[in-house]
Amino acid sequence: MIPNLYRLEQARTILLALLAVVLVVVAGLATDPVRAQAPGSFDHLRTGFPLTGAHQVARCESCHMRGVFKGTPRQCASCHTSVSRVAAVIMPKNHTPVTQPCESCHTTASFAGARFSHVGIQPGTCASCHNGQKAIGKPAGHISTTASCDTCHRTSSYKPAMFNHASVAPGACASCHNGNNARGKNPGHVVTAATCDTCHRTTGWLPATFNHAGVVAGTCASCHNGTSAKGKAANHVTTTASCDTCHRTTAWLPATFSHANVVAGTCASCHNGTSAKGKTTNHVQTTASCDACHRTTAWLPATFSHSNVVAGTCATCHNGTSAKGKSTSHFVTTRSCDACHATTGWLPVKTYTHLSPFYKQHSSGVTCANCHKSNSETATWSFTAYKPDCAGCHASRYKPSEHKKVASPVVLYTVAELKDCSGSCHTYTNSTMTTIQKSRTGQHRPTGSF
């Protein structure tokens, strides 16, 4: 008896020791950094099944139930089904009946936004799927038709839909476009018994065109009265004339009005800012009639007759208030406008006649700015000691060697002596300057070359 008890106790001790070893091994496996890998650190690509889309964020145990890795399905339908041991989203009951694999239409990124390839679908067989049971069919408000879906719609997109009106008889539009089978006239449509295609086209509802060929002249208001069709705007010129007096059936604008019977000088009876457009706020101040400057063919350009304007009085109007005045960059002068400008055109300026007795006519190549460098009436003298003579500007061009005064011994003229270049400079035989050896009279000319 005792030996048996001893053997039992010994076996019990061995079992407890083995259990302790197992617990130590399991604990070691749980804490071993090599065996127990952190989430996301395992390279799933090595299994031959790369994780993409929603699979990247799924927990491992969602697919690998109870720690079983071997034999995990790789096909969508093996997991995404109600009989699978894997916890995955399954095909909803209202899904289109199909035999194709999930990945034919869906991706791992999302079940929504499925795409189906209609490449092998025979034309005219859309309703075999799109019947409201297998796949979405016609909505309740769809146009009544027995035509196949692909007659108007495309597989790439349900809208926009296109309908071929080629076989529709002219004038039969309302058989469909009656507000029931298809959209009809809107409540604001022009009152008419004419068929749709009288004004509209099958390629586009707008713009609509109406043929006014049979409309009697002067009867526009029988339709264009604001009820049957668009009438005058609230701000229209006050008039009892018929629409076609000014407007055309091809376009409402531009409008043209014949002023043939308008009495000259009576423009303001209409152009008063109420009946018709009047003067602008920045118009030249005047009591003259509009037609004194403007024409009925066009408001601009305007022309004003200066024939009765007294010379030298330009600034009474051209002062920057009543009419356009001098620009800020204009030549500084107290002269009247007409001293340089003509009433027929502001430019080019007229040839100015200098009033100074010292001024000599220059060549055409010399401009006002060559002398009036400060943009004013005061000329700029380079050599003030010699003004107002030629040397006042041209002293630097004087050549003493060219201007001999005495032949022997040689004496030369100075700039001061010949500051008026157009004067005479004789050459004398000696310093007594009593006998002229050579005479020069007016050798230089201001309008010529030196």
C-alpha positions as CSV (number, residue, x, y, z in Angstrom):
1,M,0.0,0.0,0.0
2,I,2.7,2.5,1.0
3,P,4.8,2.0,-2.2
4,N,1.7,2.6,-4.3
5,L,0.9,5.9,-2.4
6,Y,4.6,6.9,-2.9
7,R,4.3,6.3,-6.7
8,L,1.1,8.3,-6.9
9,E,2.7,11.2,-5.0
10,Q,5.7,11.0,-7.3
11,A,3.6,11.1,-10.4
12,R,1.6,14.1,-9.0
13,T,4.9,15.9,-8.4
14,I,6.1,15.3,-12.0
15,L,2.8,16.5,-13.4
16,L,2.9,19.7,-11.4
17,A,6.5,20.3,-12.6
18,L,5.5,19.7,-16.2
19,L,2.6,22.2,-15.8
20,A,4.9,24.8,-14.3
21,V,7.3,24.4,-17.3
22,V,4.4,24.8,-19.8
23,L,3.2,28.0,-18.0
24,V,6.8,29.4,-18.1
25,V,7.1,28.6,-21.8
26,V,3.7,30.2,-22.6
27,A,4.6,33.3,-20.6
28,G,7.9,33.5,-22.5
29,L,6.2,33.3,-25.8
30,A,3.8,36.1,-24.8
31,T,6.7,38.4,-23.9
32,D,9.3,37.3,-26.5
33,P,9.9,40.3,-28.8
34,V,10.8,38.0,-31.6
35,R,7.8,35.7,-31.4
36,A,5.1,38.1,-30.3
37,Q,5.1,40.8,-33.0
38,A,3.5,44.2,-32.6
39,P,0.3,44.9,-34.6
40,G,1.0,45.9,-38.2
41,S,4.7,44.7,-38.1
42,F,4.0,41.5,-39.9
43,D,4.6,41.6,-43.7
44,H,1.4,40.1,-45.0
45,L,2.7,40.2,-48.6
46,R,4.9,37.2,-47.8
47,T,1.7,35.1,-47.6
48,G,0.8,35.8,-51.2
49,F,-2.3,37.8,-50.1
50,P,-1.4,41.5,-50.0
51,L,-3.6,43.6,-47.8
52,T,-5.3,46.5,-49.7
53,G,-8.2,48.9,-49.0
54,A,-10.3,48.0,-46.0
55,H,-8.3,44.9,-45.3
56,Q,-5.4,47.1,-44.2
57,V,-7.3,48.3,-41.1
58,A,-9.1,45.0,-40.3
59,R,-8.1,43.2,-37.1
60,C,-6.1,39.9,-37.7
61,E,-8.6,37.9,-35.6
62,S,-11.5,39.1,-38.0
63,C,-10.1,36.7,-40.6
64,H,-7.9,34.3,-38.6
65,M,-10.5,33.0,-36.2
66,R,-9.2,31.3,-32.9
67,G,-5.6,31.9,-34.0
68,V,-5.9,29.6,-37.0
69,F,-3.8,30.9,-39.9
70,K,-3.5,28.0,-42.3
71,G,-6.4,27.6,-44.7
72,T,-7.8,31.1,-44.5
73,P,-9.9,31.7,-47.6
74,R,-8.6,34.1,-50.3
75,Q,-11.7,34.5,-52.4
76,C,-14.2,37.4,-51.6
77,A,-17.3,35.1,-51.5
78,S,-15.6,32.6,-49.1
79,C,-15.6,35.3,-46.4
80,H,-18.3,37.7,-47.4
81,T,-21.1,35.2,-47.0
82,S,-23.5,34.3,-44.2
83,V,-22.1,30.7,-43.7
84,S,-18.5,31.8,-43.4
85,R,-16.7,31.4,-40.1
86,V,-15.0,34.8,-40.8
87,A,-16.6,38.0,-39.4
88,A,-17.1,39.9,-42.7
89,V,-19.7,42.1,-44.4
90,I,-22.0,39.9,-46.4
91,M,-24.0,40.6,-49.6
92,P,-27.2,42.4,-48.8
93,K,-30.6,40.7,-49.5
94,N,-31.5,43.3,-52.1
95,H,-28.3,42.9,-54.0
96,T,-28.6,42.3,-57.8
97,P,-28.6,38.5,-58.4
98,V,-25.2,37.7,-60.0
99,T,-22.9,34.7,-60.5
100,Q,-19.8,36.9,-61.1
101,P,-17.2,37.2,-58.3
102,C,-17.4,40.3,-56.0
103,E,-14.3,41.8,-57.5
104,S,-16.0,42.1,-60.9
105,C,-17.8,45.2,-59.6
106,H,-16.4,46.0,-56.1
107,T,-12.9,46.9,-54.8
108,T,-11.4,46.4,-51.3
109,A,-11.5,50.2,-50.8
110,S,-15.3,50.3,-50.5
111,F,-18.4,48.3,-51.4
112,A,-20.0,51.6,-52.5
113,G,-19.4,53.0,-56.0
114,A,-19.5,49.6,-57.7
115,R,-18.7,49.4,-61.4
116,F,-20.2,46.9,-63.8
117,S,-18.8,46.3,-67.3
118,H,-21.6,46.2,-69.8
119,V,-19.2,45.1,-72.6
120,G,-20.9,41.7,-73.2
121,I,-24.5,43.0,-72.9
122,Q,-26.6,42.7,-76.0
123,P,-28.3,46.0,-77.1
124,G,-31.9,46.2,-76.1
125,T,-31.7,43.7,-73.3
126,C,-31.2,46.3,-70.4
127,A,-34.6,45.4,-68.8
128,S,-33.5,41.8,-68.2
129,C,-31.6,43.2,-65.3
130,H,-32.9,46.8,-64.9
131,N,-36.4,45.7,-64.0
132,G,-36.7,47.1,-60.5
133,Q,-35.9,43.6,-58.9
134,K,-32.5,42.5,-60.1
135,A,-31.3,46.0,-60.6
136,I,-32.7,49.6,-60.5
137,G,-35.4,50.1,-63.1
138,K,-37.3,53.1,-64.4
139,P,-38.3,55.7,-61.7
140,A,-42.0,56.4,-61.1
141,G,-41.8,59.7,-63.1
142,H,-40.1,58.2,-66.1
143,I,-41.5,59.1,-69.6
144,S,-43.9,56.4,-70.7
145,T,-42.2,54.3,-73.3
146,T,-41.6,50.8,-74.5
147,A,-38.2,51.6,-76.0
148,S,-35.2,49.9,-74.5
149,C,-33.1,51.8,-71.9
150,D,-30.1,52.1,-74.3
151,T,-32.2,54.0,-76.8
152,C,-31.7,57.1,-74.7
153,H,-29.3,56.2,-71.9
154,R,-25.6,55.1,-71.9
155,T,-23.9,52.6,-69.7
156,S,-21.2,55.1,-68.8
157,S,-23.9,57.4,-67.2
158,Y,-27.6,57.4,-66.8
159,K,-27.8,61.2,-67.5
160,P,-27.9,63.2,-69.7
161,A,-30.3,61.1,-71.7
162,M,-30.6,61.6,-75.4
163,F,-33.7,60.8,-77.5
164,N,-33.6,60.6,-81.3
165,H,-36.5,62.6,-82.7
166,A,-35.6,61.6,-86.3
167,S,-38.8,59.5,-86.8
168,V,-41.1,61.9,-85.0
169,A,-43.6,63.5,-87.4
170,P,-43.5,67.3,-87.5
171,G,-46.3,68.8,-85.4
172,A,-46.7,65.7,-83.3
173,C,-44.6,67.0,-80.3
174,A,-47.6,67.3,-77.9
175,S,-48.3,63.6,-78.3
176,C,-45.4,63.1,-75.8
177,H,-44.7,66.6,-74.5
178,N,-48.1,67.0,-72.8
179,G,-47.0,67.2,-69.2
180,N,-47.7,63.5,-68.6
181,N,-45.7,61.4,-71.0
182,A,-43.0,64.1,-71.2
183,R,-42.5,67.6,-70.1
184,G,-44.9,70.1,-71.6
185,K,-45.3,73.9,-71.7
186,N,-44.3,75.7,-68.5
187,P,-46.9,78.0,-67.0
188,G,-45.1,81.1,-68.2
189,H,-45.1,80.0,-71.8
190,V,-46.4,82.3,-74.5
191,V,-50.1,81.6,-75.2
192,T,-50.2,79.8,-78.5
193,A,-51.9,76.9,-80.3
194,A,-48.8,76.4,-82.5
195,T,-46.9,73.1,-82.2
196,C,-43.7,73.0,-80.3
197,D,-41.5,72.6,-83.3
198,T,-42.8,75.9,-84.8
199,C,-40.3,77.7,-82.4
200,H,-38.2,75.0,-80.7
201,R,-35.7,72.5,-82.0
202,T,-35.1,68.9,-80.9
203,T,-31.4,69.7,-80.5
204,G,-32.1,72.3,-77.8
205,W,-35.2,73.9,-76.2
206,L,-33.6,77.3,-76.2
207,P,-33.0,79.6,-78.0
208,A,-36.5,79.5,-79.5
209,T,-37.2,81.2,-82.8
210,F,-40.5,82.5,-84.1
211,N,-41.2,83.3,-87.7
212,H,-42.9,86.7,-87.9
213,A,-43.3,86.5,-91.6
214,G,-47.1,86.4,-91.5
215,V,-47.4,89.1,-88.8
216,V,-49.0,92.3,-90.1
217,A,-46.8,95.4,-89.5
218,G,-47.9,97.4,-86.5
219,T,-49.7,94.6,-84.8
220,C,-46.8,93.6,-82.5
221,A,-48.7,94.5,-79.3
222,S,-51.5,92.0,-80.0
223,C,-48.9,89.4,-78.7
224,H,-46.3,91.6,-77.1
225,N,-48.6,92.9,-74.4
226,G,-46.9,91.5,-71.3
227,T,-49.4,88.6,-71.1
228,S,-49.3,86.6,-74.3
229,A,-45.7,87.6,-74.8
230,K,-43.1,89.9,-73.4
231,G,-44.1,93.6,-73.7
232,K,-42.4,96.9,-73.1
233,A,-40.1,97.2,-70.1
234,A,-41.0,99.6,-67.3
235,N,-38.2,102.0,-68.3
236,H,-39.1,101.9,-72.0
237,V,-39.2,105.3,-73.8
238,T,-42.8,106.7,-73.6
239,T,-44.3,106.2,-77.0
240,T,-47.5,105.1,-78.7
241,A,-45.6,103.9,-81.8
242,S,-45.8,100.3,-82.7
243,C,-42.8,98.0,-81.6
244,D,-41.7,97.5,-85.2
245,T,-41.2,101.3,-85.6
246,C,-37.8,100.9,-83.8
247,H,-37.3,97.1,-83.2
248,R,-36.8,94.2,-85.6
249,T,-38.1,90.7,-85.4
250,T,-34.6,89.3,-85.8
251,A,-33.4,91.0,-82.5
252,W,-34.9,93.4,-79.9
253,L,-31.6,95.3,-79.8
254,P,-30.2,97.4,-81.2
255,A,-33.3,99.6,-81.7
256,T,-33.3,102.2,-84.4
257,F,-35.6,105.3,-84.5
258,S,-36.2,107.4,-87.6
259,H,-35.7,111.1,-86.7
260,A,-36.7,112.1,-90.2
261,N,-39.9,113.9,-89.1
262,V,-38.4,115.4,-85.9
263,V,-38.2,119.2,-86.1
264,A,-34.7,120.5,-85.8
265,G,-34.0,121.9,-82.3
266,T,-36.7,119.9,-80.6
267,C,-34.5,117.0,-79.4
268,A,-35.1,117.8,-75.7
269,S,-38.8,117.2,-76.0
270,C,-37.9,113.5,-75.9
271,H,-34.2,113.5,-74.7
272,N,-35.0,115.0,-71.4
273,G,-33.9,112.1,-69.1
274,T,-37.5,110.9,-68.7
275,S,-39.0,110.1,-72.1
276,A,-35.6,109.3,-73.5
277,K,-32.0,109.5,-72.4
278,G,-30.9,113.2,-71.8
279,K,-27.6,114.9,-71.2
280,T,-25.1,113.2,-68.9
281,T,-24.1,115.0,-65.7
282,N,-20.6,115.8,-67.1
283,H,-21.9,117.2,-70.4
284,V,-20.5,120.5,-71.6
285,Q,-22.7,123.3,-70.1
286,T,-24.8,124.7,-72.9
287,T,-28.3,125.8,-73.8
288,A,-27.9,124.8,-77.4
289,S,-30.1,122.1,-78.8
290,C,-28.7,118.5,-79.0
291,D,-28.5,118.6,-82.8
292,A,-26.2,121.6,-82.7
293,C,-23.4,119.1,-82.0
294,H,-24.8,115.6,-82.2
295,R,-26.3,113.6,-85.1
296,T,-29.3,111.2,-85.1
297,T,-27.2,108.5,-86.7
298,A,-24.8,108.5,-83.7
299,W,-24.3,110.4,-80.4
300,L,-20.5,110.4,-80.9
301,P,-18.4,111.8,-82.3
302,A,-19.9,115.2,-81.6
303,T,-19.0,118.3,-83.7
304,F,-19.3,121.9,-82.6
305,S,-19.1,124.9,-85.0
306,H,-16.7,127.5,-83.7
307,S,-17.5,129.9,-86.5
308,N,-19.1,132.4,-84.2
309,V,-16.4,132.1,-81.4
310,V,-14.4,135.2,-81.0
311,A,-10.6,134.6,-81.4
312,G,-8.7,134.4,-78.1
313,T,-11.8,133.4,-76.1
314,C,-11.3,129.6,-76.2
315,A,-10.7,129.4,-72.4
316,T,-14.2,130.7,-71.6
317,C,-15.4,127.1,-72.5
318,H,-12.2,125.1,-72.5
319,N,-11.5,125.6,-68.8
320,G,-11.7,122.0,-67.6
321,T,-15.3,122.6,-66.3
322,S,-17.5,123.7,-69.2
323,A,-15.4,121.8,-71.7
324,K,-12.0,120.0,-71.8
325,G,-9.1,122.3,-70.9
326,K,-5.3,122.0,-71.0
327,S,-3.8,118.8,-69.8
328,T,-1.4,118.8,-66.9
329,S,1.6,118.3,-69.2
330,H,0.6,121.1,-71.5
331,F,3.2,123.8,-72.5
332,V,3.1,126.5,-69.8
333,T,1.8,129.6,-71.5
334,T,-0.7,132.4,-71.2
335,R,-1.4,132.4,-74.9
336,S,-4.9,131.6,-76.0
337,C,-5.6,128.1,-77.4
338,D,-6.1,129.3,-80.9
339,A,-2.5,130.7,-80.9
340,C,-1.4,127.1,-81.6
341,H,-4.5,125.0,-82.1
342,A,-7.2,125.0,-84.7
343,T,-10.9,124.3,-84.2
344,T,-10.9,121.6,-86.8
345,G,-8.4,119.5,-84.8
346,W,-6.4,119.8,-81.6
347,L,-3.4,118.2,-83.3
348,P,-1.2,118.9,-85.2
349,V,-0.5,122.3,-83.7
350,K,-0.2,125.3,-86.0
351,T,3.2,126.9,-86.9
352,Y,3.8,129.5,-84.1
353,T,4.9,133.0,-85.0
354,H,7.4,134.3,-82.4
355,L,6.8,137.9,-81.3
356,S,10.4,138.5,-80.0
357,P,12.4,140.9,-82.3
358,F,15.5,138.8,-81.5
359,Y,14.1,135.5,-82.7
360,K,15.4,134.3,-86.1
361,Q,13.6,131.6,-88.1
362,H,15.3,128.2,-87.6
363,S,15.4,125.1,-89.7
364,S,12.5,122.6,-89.6
365,G,14.5,120.2,-87.6
366,V,14.5,122.4,-84.5
367,T,11.5,121.8,-82.2
368,C,10.0,124.0,-79.5
369,A,11.5,121.7,-76.8
370,N,15.1,122.2,-78.2
371,C,15.0,125.8,-76.9
372,H,12.1,125.7,-74.4
373,K,13.6,123.0,-72.2
374,S,11.5,123.9,-69.2
375,N,8.3,123.4,-71.1
376,S,7.4,127.1,-70.8
377,E,7.6,130.3,-72.8
378,T,11.0,131.2,-71.3
379,A,13.8,129.9,-73.5
380,T,16.7,128.1,-71.8
381,W,20.0,129.8,-72.7
382,S,23.1,127.6,-72.5
383,F,25.4,130.7,-72.5
384,T,23.5,133.5,-70.9
385,A,26.3,136.1,-71.4
386,Y,25.5,136.1,-75.2
387,K,21.7,136.1,-75.1
388,P,19.6,136.9,-77.0
389,D,22.1,136.4,-79.9
390,C,23.0,133.1,-81.6
391,A,26.0,132.5,-79.3
392,G,23.6,132.3,-76.4
393,C,22.9,128.7,-77.6
394,H,25.7,128.0,-80.1
395,A,28.9,129.4,-78.4
396,S,30.3,125.9,-77.9
397,R,30.2,125.4,-81.6
398,Y,32.3,128.5,-82.4
399,K,35.7,127.8,-84.1
400,P,38.2,130.7,-83.6
401,S,40.6,129.3,-86.3
402,E,37.9,129.6,-88.9
403,H,37.3,133.3,-88.1
404,K,40.5,135.3,-88.9
405,K,40.4,139.0,-88.1
406,V,43.9,140.2,-89.1
407,A,46.0,138.4,-91.7
408,S,49.4,139.4,-90.4
409,P,50.2,139.1,-87.6
410,V,47.2,136.7,-87.2
411,V,44.5,138.0,-84.9
412,L,41.3,135.9,-84.5
413,Y,37.7,137.0,-83.7
414,T,36.2,136.2,-80.3
415,V,32.8,134.7,-79.7
416,A,31.6,138.0,-78.2
417,E,32.6,139.9,-81.4
418,L,30.7,137.5,-83.6
419,K,27.8,136.5,-81.2
420,D,25.3,137.3,-84.0
421,C,26.4,134.6,-86.4
422,S,24.5,136.1,-89.3
423,G,26.5,139.3,-89.2
424,S,29.7,140.2,-91.2
425,C,33.3,139.3,-90.3
426,H,35.9,140.9,-92.6
427,T,39.6,139.9,-92.7
428,Y,42.0,143.0,-92.5
429,T,45.5,143.3,-93.8
430,N,47.0,144.5,-90.5
431,S,46.1,145.5,-87.0
432,T,45.1,149.0,-88.1
433,M,42.0,147.3,-89.6
434,T,41.8,150.1,-92.2
435,T,42.1,147.9,-95.3
436,I,39.8,144.9,-95.8
437,Q,41.6,142.0,-97.3
438,K,38.6,139.7,-97.6
439,S,34.9,140.5,-97.1
440,R,32.3,138.1,-95.6
441,T,28.7,139.1,-95.5
442,G,26.0,136.9,-94.0
443,Q,28.1,133.7,-94.2
444,H,25.8,131.8,-91.8
445,R,22.0,131.5,-92.0
446,P,19.8,130.3,-89.1
447,T,17.6,128.3,-91.5
448,G,20.6,126.7,-93.3
449,S,23.8,124.9,-92.3
450,F,26.9,126.3,-90.7
